[in-house]
């Protein structure tokens, strides 16, 4: 039994596939991915963006391959990318074959618009020949015409039926290295479709709320939808779809996973919303700390609380903590490992906390290296 069973999430059992060197499904960590928005044919610009996305923590990056020039550039992109590359294929099935030949680790196809079953079969053969996995990407906005006629509108049943039909094509060709997604911009539709799919297959599932919106609204929609599914144990890899820079998608994705205890990366800052009791400007302080701590990828926790109402209690549960001394006071209490360490002036707080977090990261990494 877990010490805190109310925190436990029992993940759905799925078979494991490989996207390059990244395991997806089974007991592997939930992979976080994003997508480039550069012209893929411009290999230099695309690789530069992939580097930034990878630095933000991405395990996998997807690139769109709509033209022959873009799939030709994949040869250089996949050669120098620090993470596995998924080739996004729509309409032109030959682009999938070319991408597989040029090093893509995975091919994403949208059954609703790639065309006839024999075209899908050719893409499957290319994936088998070149060691690619595949993602069947069903989207509520591009379901097959016959399903829309049958069901009248995009609905969970139609999306699951589409996914399973195309999964069967892969299975008929003795191909099991695939994952599935059933995305929609509607949170209710997406969640219901994934629940239905999770019951119908053991394939790993790629989660996302597609076309979720801008940074704020898209983060909220994605957190509600993905959080619901992940809490239920559903999901093996995620992409947060935002009208924002791809790096922001990675940050939001990890924050969703961190909030559920499913993955940890970087400094988890626990901070209060601030009020008249605060002993320092909590909002500005946290803004500065998040920027200055963004380079740390080692998991750890930091509490920054404005006063002593909740501050000491939160500090007991974090690696490093600071609690303000209250209105009109220019110093607060620093906590290390949950224990009061020293009084610290507000003016010195940010530099000191950054220094301590960097030292803690080095300590954790050294201990991990020694254990290995």
Phi, psi and omega per residue, in radians:
X1 nan 2.460 3.082
X2 -1.265 2.646 3.081
X3 -1.125 -0.627 3.131
X4 -2.207 1.359 -3.062
X5 -1.066 -0.411 3.140
X6 -1.262 -0.129 3.051
X7 -1.742 -0.143 -3.011
X8 -1.320 2.418 3.002
X9 -2.092 2.110 3.106
X10 -1.616 1.867 -3.076
X11 -1.247 2.451 3.065
X12 -1.021 2.419 3.132
X13 -1.362 2.194 3.105
X14 -2.386 2.732 3.067
X15 -1.339 2.741 -3.075
X16 -1.775 2.391 3.021
X17 -2.125 3.004 3.094
X18 -2.039 2.328 2.952
X19 -1.929 1.660 -2.962
X20 1.111 -2.157 3.120
X21 -1.723 0.203 -3.121
X22 -1.806 2.059 3.082
X23 -1.316 2.426 3.119
X24 -2.257 2.167 -3.118
X25 1.699 -3.101 -3.068
X26 1.101 -2.325 3.129
X27 -1.773 0.263 3.136
X28 -1.234 2.634 3.048
X29 -1.002 2.601 3.111
X30 -1.169 2.088 -3.077
X31 -1.390 2.518 -3.138
X32 -1.977 2.313 -3.118
X33 -2.430 2.879 3.077
X34 -2.501 -3.009 -3.068
X35 -2.403 2.470 3.100
X36 -1.293 2.759 3.041
X37 -2.208 0.239 3.051
X38 -1.388 2.951 2.982
X39 -1.257 1.969 -3.058
X40 -1.012 -0.542 3.127
X41 -1.096 -0.392 3.048
X42 -1.536 1.506 -3.038
X43 -1.037 -0.687 -3.114
X44 -1.082 -0.872 -3.133
X45 -1.142 -0.654 -3.137
X46 -1.174 -0.750 3.110
X47 -1.130 -0.654 3.100
X48 -1.080 -0.719 3.117
X49 -1.231 -0.672 3.079
X50 -1.028 -0.705 3.105
X51 -1.038 -0.756 -3.134
X52 -1.162 -0.694 3.132
X53 -1.153 -0.724 3.123
X54 -1.132 -0.696 3.116
X55 -1.104 -0.532 3.103
X56 -1.280 -0.219 3.057
X57 2.121 0.036 -3.082
X58 -1.061 2.426 3.043
X59 -1.560 -0.531 -3.048
X60 -2.491 2.544 3.061
X61 -2.255 2.391 3.126
X62 -1.843 2.446 3.074
X63 -2.221 2.519 -3.136
X64 -1.432 2.417 -3.123
X65 -2.216 1.322 -3.090
X66 -1.553 -0.232 -3.029
X67 -2.321 2.879 3.065
X68 -1.106 -0.634 3.109
X69 -1.079 -0.657 -3.118
X70 -1.227 -0.709 3.121
X71 -1.254 -0.512 3.059
X72 -1.131 -0.679 3.124
X73 -1.189 -0.363 -3.133
X74 -1.037 -0.473 -3.131
X75 -1.074 -0.763 3.113
X76 -1.324 -0.705 -3.103
X77 -1.063 -0.858 -3.103
X78 -1.210 -0.482 3.138
X79 -1.184 -0.668 -3.025
X80 -1.884 -0.068 -3.132
X81 -1.186 2.427 3.110
X82 -1.376 -0.162 -3.134
X83 -2.339 2.792 3.105
X84 -1.078 2.562 -3.091
X85 -1.954 2.278 3.022
X86 -1.751 2.244 3.087
X87 -1.600 2.165 -3.105
X88 -1.597 2.036 -3.015
X89 -2.036 2.195 3.050
X90 -2.320 2.437 3.012
X91 1.195 -0.982 -3.007
X92 -1.688 1.679 -3.061
X93 -1.106 -0.461 3.138
X94 -1.134 -0.462 3.097
X95 -1.106 -0.586 3.097
X96 -1.144 -0.729 3.115
X97 -1.111 -0.765 3.140
X98 -1.138 -0.712 -3.135
X99 -1.120 -0.696 3.109
X100 -1.091 -0.738 3.133
X101 -1.128 -0.485 -3.058
X102 -1.767 0.347 2.911
X103 1.812 0.083 3.116
X104 -1.044 2.432 3.115
X105 -1.441 -0.385 -3.096
X106 -2.696 2.591 3.086
X107 -2.017 2.193 3.074
X108 -1.785 2.103 3.107
X109 -2.083 2.548 3.075
X110 -1.831 1.853 -3.037
X111 -0.986 -0.531 -3.063
X112 -1.204 -0.361 -3.097
X113 -2.327 0.163 3.112
X114 -1.481 -0.339 3.056
X115 1.964 -2.707 -3.001
X116 -1.162 2.804 -3.092
X117 -1.059 -0.579 -3.125
X118 -1.178 -0.471 3.072
X119 -1.232 -0.717 3.076
X120 -1.042 -0.704 -3.137
X121 -1.064 -0.685 3.134
X122 -1.148 -0.682 3.108
X123 -1.151 -0.704 3.097
X124 -1.035 -0.764 -3.130
X125 -1.103 -0.684 3.109
X126 -1.115 -0.695 3.112
X127 -1.104 -0.730 3.119
X128 -1.131 -0.746 -3.088
X129 -1.146 -0.527 -3.017
X130 -2.005 0.223 3.032
X131 1.235 0.532 3.108
X132 -1.607 2.602 2.844
X133 -1.575 3.110 -3.129
X134 -2.424 2.714 2.953
X135 -2.162 2.182 2.974
X136 -1.468 1.970 -3.057
X137 -1.900 1.628 3.093
X138 -1.484 2.370 -3.119
X139 -2.249 2.339 -3.129
X140 -1.040 -0.402 -3.115
X141 -1.548 -0.073 -3.107
X142 -2.502 0.787 3.085
X143 -1.226 2.742 3.113
X144 -1.051 2.560 -3.076
X145 -1.025 -0.725 -3.080
X146 -1.177 -0.519 3.105
X147 -1.272 -0.669 3.081
X148 -1.132 -0.662 3.097
X149 -1.190 -0.660 -3.117
X150 -1.224 -0.783 -3.044
X151 -1.710 -0.266 3.093
X152 1.549 -0.377 -3.127
X153 -2.939 2.875 3.020
X154 -1.076 2.240 -3.136
X155 -2.569 2.870 -3.103
X156 -0.990 -0.719 -3.104
X157 -1.100 -0.720 3.141
X158 -1.151 -0.717 -3.119
X159 -1.180 -0.724 3.108
X160 -1.152 -0.722 3.123
X161 -1.066 -0.747 3.102
X162 -1.061 -0.818 -3.113
X163 -1.074 -0.795 -3.081
X164 -1.221 -0.595 3.099
X165 -1.051 -0.806 -3.101
X166 -1.336 -0.486 3.022
X167 -1.133 -0.663 3.119
X168 -1.105 -0.637 3.091
X169 -1.064 -0.758 3.114
X170 -1.122 -0.746 -3.137
X171 -1.113 -0.674 3.123
X172 -1.076 -0.452 3.118
X173 -1.746 0.402 3.067
X174 0.974 0.747 -3.137
X175 -2.158 2.039 -3.115
X176 -2.096 0.043 -3.129
X177 -1.460 1.067 -3.116
X178 -2.378 2.689 2.998
X179 -2.137 2.924 -3.046
X180 -2.327 2.539 2.959
X181 -2.299 2.576 3.071
X182 -2.325 1.397 -2.994
X183 -1.668 2.634 2.991
X184 -2.607 2.845 3.078
X185 -1.403 -0.265 3.108
X186 -1.548 2.125 -3.071
X187 -1.087 -0.765 -3.099
X188 -1.087 -0.798 -3.140
X189 -1.094 -0.776 -3.126
X190 -1.072 -0.877 -3.091
X191 -1.088 -0.767 3.140
X192 -1.115 -0.709 3.133
X193 -1.109 -0.748 3.133
X194 -1.160 -0.663 3.096
X195 -1.074 -0.761 3.109
X196 -1.117 -0.719 -3.134
X197 -1.172 -0.688 -3.121
X198 -1.070 -0.542 3.119
X199 -1.402 -0.359 -2.998
X200 -1.709 -0.241 -3.055
X201 -2.585 2.737 3.035
X202 -1.754 0.078 3.124
X203 -1.135 2.543 3.043
X204 -1.098 2.597 -3.065
X205 -2.022 2.319 3.048
X206 -1.695 2.125 -3.060
X207 -1.734 2.582 3.011
X208 -3.107 2.589 2.907
X209 -1.756 1.904 -3.012
X210 -1.338 2.628 3.111
X211 0.842 0.869 -3.023
X212 -1.266 -0.407 3.129
X213 2.112 -2.845 -3.113
X214 -1.261 -3.085 -3.025
X215 -0.992 -0.835 -3.098
X216 -1.313 -0.998 -3.066
X217 -1.142 -0.674 3.135
X218 -1.175 -0.636 3.082
X219 -1.106 -0.740 -3.135
X220 -1.123 -0.865 -3.135
X221 -1.062 -0.759 -3.129
X222 -1.158 -0.683 -3.142
X223 -1.128 -0.692 3.118
X224 -1.166 -0.892 -3.078
X225 -1.205 -0.923 -3.116
X226 -1.187 -0.671 3.118
X227 -1.063 -0.725 3.099
X228 -1.025 -0.835 -3.094
X229 -1.218 -0.794 -3.122
X230 -1.113 -0.664 3.111
X231 -1.091 -0.558 3.102
X232 -1.427 0.020 3.110
X233 1.527 0.155 -3.090
X234 -1.716 2.283 3.055
X235 2.180 2.317 -3.128
X236 -2.116 -0.339 3.045
X237 -2.704 2.582 -3.051
X238 -2.325 2.650 2.952
X239 -2.373 2.159 3.068
X240 -1.584 1.993 -3.042
X241 -1.606 1.855 -3.086
X242 -2.179 2.568 2.948
X243 -1.432 1.228 -3.077
X244 -2.744 3.041 3.126
X245 -1.068 2.496 -3.105
X246 -0.961 -0.584 3.130
X247 -1.047 -0.580 3.124
X248 -1.145 -0.603 3.104
X249 -1.068 -0.708 -3.136
X250 -1.149 -0.763 3.140
X251 -1.055 -0.800 -3.137
X252 -1.125 -0.731 3.134
X253 -1.027 -0.798 3.122
X254 -1.187 -0.619 3.113
X255 -1.131 -0.656 3.074
X256 -1.092 -0.823 -3.137
X257 -1.142 -0.684 3.116
X258 -1.099 -0.698 -3.093
X259 -1.129 -0.415 3.131
X260 -1.775 0.054 3.129
X261 1.226 0.384 -3.091
X262 -1.601 -0.502 3.033
X263 -2.654 2.655 -3.131
X264 -2.300 2.249 3.079
X265 -2.594 2.248 3.090
X266 1.372 -2.967 -3.074
X267 -1.511 2.090 3.062
X268 -1.516 1.817 -3.082
X269 -1.548 2.077 3.069
X270 -1.805 2.015 -3.057
X271 -2.428 2.678 -3.122
X272 -1.508 2.832 -3.136
X273 -1.327 -0.112 -3.113
X274 1.364 2.633 3.099
X275 -2.802 -2.988 -3.086
X276 -1.190 -0.240 3.122
X277 -1.439 -0.193 -3.004
X278 -1.062 2.460 3.136
X279 -1.628 -0.046 3.093
X280 -2.760 2.980 -3.120
X281 -1.363 1.624 -3.045
X282 -1.079 -0.800 -3.050
X283 -1.048 -0.911 -3.132
X284 -1.145 -0.633 -3.131
X285 -1.108 -0.802 -3.126
X286 -1.163 -0.672 3.077
X287 -0.986 -0.815 -3.121
X288 -1.187 -0.720 -3.125
X289 -1.123 -0.744 -3.132
X290 -1.065 -0.672 3.113
X291 -1.194 -0.756 -3.061
X292 -1.350 -0.288 3.135
X293 -1.791 0.029 -3.048
X294 -1.104 -0.415 -3.099
X295 -1.368 -0.198 -3.110
X296 -1.515 2.120 3.106
X297 -1.762 -0.254 -3.133
X298 -1.153 2.267 -3.140
X299 -1.169 2.272 3.035
X300 -2.856 2.998 -3.106
X301 -2.201 2.509 -3.139
X302 -2.393 2.190 3.070
X303 -1.840 2.361 3.128
X304 -2.307 1.737 -2.993
X305 -2.104 2.397 -2.992
X306 -1.247 -0.434 -3.092
X307 -2.620 -3.080 -3.007
X308 -1.544 0.068 3.133
X309 -1.119 -0.953 3.116
X310 -1.977 -0.187 -3.033
X311 -0.970 -0.945 -3.120
X312 -1.064 -0.659 3.129
X313 -1.154 -0.749 3.099
X314 -1.161 -0.675 -3.120
X315 -1.109 -0.550 3.121
X316 -1.094 -0.415 -3.058
X317 -1.771 0.046 -3.083
X318 -2.108 2.819 3.135
X319 -1.155 -0.757 -3.124
X320 -2.366 2.481 -3.139
X321 -2.572 2.695 3.023
X322 -2.407 2.285 3.123
X323 -2.120 2.193 3.136
X324 -1.134 2.642 -3.102
X325 -1.438 -0.123 3.133
X326 1.957 2.940 -3.084
X327 -0.978 2.308 3.073
X328 1.482 -0.118 3.129
X329 -1.728 2.543 -3.049
X330 -1.818 0.260 -3.138
X331 -2.580 2.776 3.099
X332 -2.428 -2.936 -3.086
X333 -1.907 2.290 3.055
X334 -1.620 2.350 3.115
X335 -2.072 2.422 3.058
X336 -2.204 2.138 -3.096
X337 1.064 0.509 3.111
X338 1.486 -0.009 -3.068
X339 -1.971 2.359 3.092
X340 -0.981 2.275 -3.071
X341 -1.934 -0.852 -3.127
X342 -2.940 2.762 2.997
X343 -1.342 2.513 -3.051
X344 -2.419 2.254 3.133
X345 -1.166 2.485 3.134
X346 -0.970 -0.691 -3.097
X347 -1.140 -0.429 -3.119
X348 -1.696 -0.083 -2.960
X349 -1.080 -0.864 -3.029
X350 -1.092 -0.869 -3.140
X351 -1.045 -0.713 -3.116
X352 -1.168 -0.757 -3.128
X353 -1.156 -0.679 3.088
X354 -1.099 -0.786 3.132
X355 -1.042 -0.773 -3.123
X356 -1.178 -0.671 3.119
X357 -1.159 -0.702 3.106
X358 -1.130 -0.701 3.119
X359 -1.172 -0.695 3.117
X360 -1.123 -0.707 3.095
X361 -1.043 -0.796 3.123
X362 -1.090 -0.693 3.130
X363 -1.116 -0.799 -3.118
X364 -1.125 -0.758 -3.127
X365 -1.146 -0.680 3.123
X366 -1.148 -0.699 3.121
X367 -1.140 -0.681 3.125
X368 -1.160 -0.697 3.123
X369 -1.145 -0.691 3.130
X370 -1.152 -0.654 3.134
X371 -1.162 -0.583 3.112
X372 -1.253 nan nan
